[in-house]
Amino acid sequence: MEFGIPAVGFGTFGSDHADAELVSASVELALKAGYRHIDCAAVYGNEKEIGQVLNRAMTGKIEGLPALKREELWITSKLWNDKHAPGVCTETFKKSLSDLGLEYLDLYLVHWPFPNAHEAHCDVTSRAASARPYIHEEFMTLWHELEKLVDAGLVRHLGVSNMTKPKLELVLRDCRIKPSFNEMELHPSFQQKEFYDYVKSQGIGIIGYCPLGSPNRPERDTTADDVVDMEMPSIKAAAAAHGCHPAAICLKWANQRGHVPIPFSTKERNIVSNLECLMEDPLTDAEMKAIADDDRNCRLIKGQVFLWEGCGDNWHKLWDENGVIEK
């Protein structure tokens, strides 16, 4: 994979159903199962607990797991929306680094490209009074601050998340250190082919969140017409042919398509199977084509809580679907 990133990661967003202790225990199970890529974020509220697990892993204190060297691990974190200001972003990064107990991060992502924040566990009607659309000059001021972290050896790679093509084009035009990765929603019912191909064409690696269709996502991110990926005909047909769970097909598809999925589970059985399914019995070309043809353009993480005044409930404005940055 690009830049030496492992081909599959372990997500740590416990949504509203897994607290910090449960997520960190799941990270320990993941490390024992063989995962070496852990996808974290400050806003998930569990980096300190995960850091304790990482410390135990690197000091040989996890039973059944030989001590891991730091270079064997790929650790990602993300900067939350209300921490974009100069100075604040650097201090926020340092807190994540301290909480995780590390001397450097492999990847640091800007979690969303605008500074709009929301309270934890809010509902879909929540709106921040300070929310505003993407302002490129402000984003680049942030980006140039983060570039200094790379210069200082505190971060190996910078990246973006929840980006759109018009925004990314401007970042690539004006950055000194270009994004190494874009983390984006990707699953069989939402393949983002045009944007996906553009990102790849720029030599940027892709990390896909919600790889299984995020069945345990927060209620605010569910609507009546959402597609259930593991019930799609192409997924069910492939699962029957391979004698496996539909979740395995979603992950095989991601891996063979060429991006890095980051599934999350708290169940040891699923944690193990999500990794092992990528090591054997690949999908056929015909199955890959059937899944590609089954794309429903069904975005699950619509982001309503990030809308600014004047948008109403039109979450499409967040995603620049008309090819221009919405104001």
C-alpha positions in Angstrom: 0.0 0.0 0.0 1.0 3.6 -0.4 3.5 5.0 2.1 3.8 1.7 3.9 0.3 1.9 5.4 -1.1 -1.6 6.4 -3.9 -2.7 4.0 -6.5 -2.8 6.7 -6.9 -0.7 9.8 -9.0 -0.8 13.0 -11.4 2.0 13.6 -12.0 3.5 17.1 -15.2 5.5 16.7 -17.4 3.7 19.2 -20.4 5.8 18.1 -22.9 6.0 20.9 -22.7 2.4 22.0 -19.1 1.8 23.0 -17.3 3.8 25.7 -13.6 4.5 26.0 -12.9 1.4 28.1 -14.7 -0.9 25.6 -13.0 0.7 22.6 -9.5 0.4 24.1 -10.2 -3.2 25.1 -11.2 -3.8 21.5 -7.9 -2.2 20.3 -6.0 -4.7 22.5 -7.9 -7.6 20.9 -7.2 -6.1 17.5 -3.4 -5.9 18.2 -3.4 -9.5 19.4 -5.3 -10.6 16.2 -2.6 -8.9 14.0 -3.9 -5.4 13.2 -1.1 -2.9 13.1 -3.0 0.2 11.9 -5.2 2.0 14.5 -7.3 4.9 13.3 -7.9 7.3 16.2 -9.4 10.8 16.6 -9.4 13.3 19.5 -13.1 13.8 19.3 -13.8 10.1 19.9 -12.8 10.7 23.5 -10.7 7.6 24.0 -7.2 8.4 22.9 -5.8 8.3 26.5 -7.2 4.8 27.0 -5.9 3.6 23.6 -2.5 5.1 24.5 -2.4 2.9 27.6 -3.0 -0.1 25.4 -0.3 1.0 22.9 2.2 1.4 25.8 1.4 -2.1 27.1 1.8 -3.5 23.6 5.2 -1.9 23.1 6.5 -2.9 26.5 5.5 -6.5 26.1 2.7 -6.4 28.8 -0.1 -7.8 26.8 -0.4 -11.6 27.3 0.1 -13.5 24.1 1.5 -10.5 22.2 5.3 -10.1 21.9 6.5 -6.6 22.4 5.8 -4.5 19.4 8.3 -2.0 18.0 7.0 1.5 17.3 7.8 1.2 13.6 5.6 -1.9 13.4 2.6 0.3 14.1 0.7 2.8 12.0 -1.2 5.3 14.3 -3.5 7.9 12.9 -5.2 10.7 14.7 -7.5 13.6 13.6 -7.9 17.3 14.4 -11.4 18.2 15.4 -13.4 21.0 13.9 -13.2 23.6 16.6 -9.4 23.4 16.9 -8.4 24.8 13.5 -7.1 28.2 14.8 -3.3 28.8 14.7 -1.7 27.7 17.9 -4.8 25.8 19.0 -4.2 23.2 16.3 -0.7 22.6 17.5 -1.6 22.3 21.1 -4.4 19.9 20.2 -2.0 17.8 18.2 0.4 17.7 21.1 -2.4 16.5 23.5 -3.3 13.7 21.1 0.4 12.7 20.9 0.6 12.8 24.7 -2.6 10.9 25.2 -1.5 8.2 22.8 1.9 8.1 24.5 3.8 8.4 21.3 6.8 10.5 20.0 5.3 10.8 16.5 2.2 10.0 14.6 2.2 8.2 11.2 -0.7 10.2 9.9 -2.6 13.3 11.1 -5.9 14.2 9.4 -8.0 17.3 9.4 -11.2 15.6 10.4 -13.6 17.9 8.5 -12.5 20.8 6.2 -14.6 23.4 8.0 -14.5 24.5 11.6 -18.1 23.6 12.4 -18.4 21.5 15.6 -21.2 19.9 17.5 -21.8 18.5 20.9 -21.2 14.8 21.6 -24.4 12.7 21.3 -26.4 15.5 19.7 -29.4 14.8 17.5 -29.8 15.6 13.8 -31.4 19.0 14.5 -28.3 20.4 16.3 -26.6 23.4 14.7 -23.6 25.4 16.0 -24.2 29.2 16.0 -20.7 29.7 14.8 -21.0 27.2 11.8 -19.9 28.6 8.5 -19.0 27.3 5.0 -15.5 26.3 3.9 -13.1 29.3 3.8 -10.1 28.3 1.8 -7.7 30.9 3.3 -8.5 29.8 6.8 -8.0 26.1 5.9 -4.6 26.9 4.3 -3.5 28.8 7.4 -4.3 25.7 9.4 -2.6 23.4 6.8 0.6 25.5 6.9 0.7 25.1 10.7 0.4 21.4 10.4 3.2 21.3 7.8 5.5 22.5 10.6 4.7 19.3 12.5 6.1 17.3 9.6 9.2 19.6 9.5 9.7 18.9 13.2 9.4 15.1 12.8 6.3 14.9 14.9 4.1 13.6 12.0 5.2 11.4 9.1 2.2 12.2 6.9 -0.6 14.8 6.7 -4.1 14.0 5.3 -7.6 15.3 4.8 -10.9 13.7 5.6 -14.5 14.3 4.4 -13.1 16.4 1.6 -14.6 17.2 -1.8 -13.0 17.5 -5.2 -13.3 21.3 -5.5 -11.8 21.8 -2.0 -9.0 19.3 -2.6 -8.1 20.9 -5.9 -7.4 24.2 -4.0 -5.5 22.5 -1.3 -3.2 20.8 -3.8 -2.7 24.1 -5.6 -1.6 26.0 -2.5 0.0 23.5 -0.1 3.7 23.0 0.5 3.4 19.5 1.7 0.6 17.7 -0.2 -1.9 15.4 1.6 -0.7 11.8 1.6 -4.2 10.4 2.3 -7.8 11.2 2.0 -10.1 9.4 4.4 -13.6 9.2 3.0 -16.9 7.3 3.3 -16.7 4.2 1.1 -18.8 1.1 1.1 -20.5 -0.9 -1.7 -23.6 1.3 -1.8 -21.5 4.5 -1.8 -18.4 4.1 -4.0 -17.7 7.7 -5.0 -16.1 6.5 -8.3 -15.4 9.9 -9.9 -13.9 11.4 -6.8 -12.1 8.2 -5.9 -10.4 8.1 -9.3 -9.4 11.7 -9.0 -7.8 11.2 -5.6 -5.9 8.2 -6.9 -4.8 10.2 -10.0 -3.1 12.7 -7.6 -1.0 10.0 -5.9 -3.1 10.3 -2.7 -3.8 7.2 -0.8 -7.4 6.4 0.2 -8.7 5.2 3.6 -12.4 4.2 3.6 -14.6 4.6 6.6 -18.0 2.9 7.1 -16.6 -0.1 5.1 -19.5 -2.3 6.3 -22.2 0.4 5.9 -21.8 1.4 9.6 -24.9 -0.5 11.0 -24.2 0.9 14.5 -23.8 4.6 13.4 -25.5 7.2 15.5 -29.2 7.7 15.0 -28.7 11.2 13.7 -26.9 9.6 10.7 -29.8 7.3 9.7 -32.7 8.1 7.3 -35.5 5.9 6.1 -34.1 5.4 2.6 -30.6 4.4 3.6 -29.3 1.2 1.9 -28.1 -1.7 4.0 -24.9 -2.7 2.3 -24.9 -6.3 3.6 -28.3 -6.8 2.1 -27.4 -5.7 -1.4 -27.9 -8.4 -4.1 -24.3 -8.3 -5.3 -23.0 -8.7 -1.7 -25.4 -11.5 -0.7 -24.7 -13.4 -3.9 -20.9 -13.2 -3.4 -21.3 -14.2 0.3 -23.3 -17.3 -0.8 -20.7 -18.2 -3.4 -17.8 -17.9 -0.9 -19.6 -19.3 2.1 -18.9 -16.3 4.3 -20.6 -13.4 6.0 -21.6 -10.4 3.8 -19.2 -8.3 5.9 -16.3 -10.3 4.6 -17.4 -9.5 1.0 -17.5 -5.7 1.8 -14.0 -5.9 3.1 -12.7 -8.0 0.3 -14.2 -5.5 -2.2 -12.5 -2.6 -0.5 -9.1 -4.4 -0.4 -9.2 -5.5 -4.0 -10.5 -2.1 -5.1 -7.3 -0.6 -3.7 -8.2 1.4 -0.6 -7.7 0.8 3.1 -10.9 -0.1 5.1 -11.0 0.6 8.8 -13.7 -1.6 10.3 -14.6 -1.5 14.0 -16.0 -4.1 16.3 -16.1 -4.9 20.0 -16.5 -8.6 19.4 -13.3 -10.7 19.2 -14.9 -13.1 16.6 -15.6 -10.2 14.3 -12.3 -8.5 14.9 -10.5 -11.7 13.9 -12.7 -12.5 10.9 -12.5 -9.0 9.5 -8.8 -9.4 9.2 -8.5 -13.0 8.2 -11.0 -12.6 5.3 -8.6 -10.5 3.4 -5.9 -13.2 3.4 -7.7 -15.8 1.3 -10.4 -16.5 -1.3 -10.5 -13.2 -3.2 -13.5 -12.0 -5.2 -13.6 -12.8 -8.9 -13.5 -10.1 -11.5 -17.2 -10.8 -12.2 -18.1 -10.3 -8.6 -16.1 -7.1 -8.4 -18.0 -5.8 -11.5 -21.3 -6.9 -10.0 -20.6 -4.9 -6.9 -19.4 -1.9 -8.9 -22.7 -2.0 -10.9 -24.7 -2.2 -7.7 -23.5 1.2 -6.5 -26.5 3.2 -5.1 -24.8 6.6 -4.3 -26.1 6.3 -0.8 -24.2 8.5 1.5 -24.8 7.5 5.1 -22.8 10.1 7.0 -24.6 13.1 5.6 -23.3 15.6 8.2 -26.4 17.6 8.9 -25.1 18.8 12.2 -22.3 20.7 10.4 -24.7 22.9 8.3 -24.5 26.7 8.6 -27.2 29.3 8.8 -29.2 29.5 5.5 -28.8 25.9 4.6 -31.9 24.6 6.2 -31.7 20.9 6.2 -29.9 20.7 2.8 -26.9 18.5 3.7 -26.0 18.3 0.0 -24.4 21.7 0.4 -21.6 20.1 2.5 -20.5 18.0 -0.4 -20.2 20.4 -3.3 -22.1 18.0 -5.5 -22.4 20.6 -8.3 -18.6 20.9 -8.6 -18.3 24.2 -6.9 -17.7 25.1 -3.2 -21.0 25.9 -1.6 -21.3 29.2 0.3 
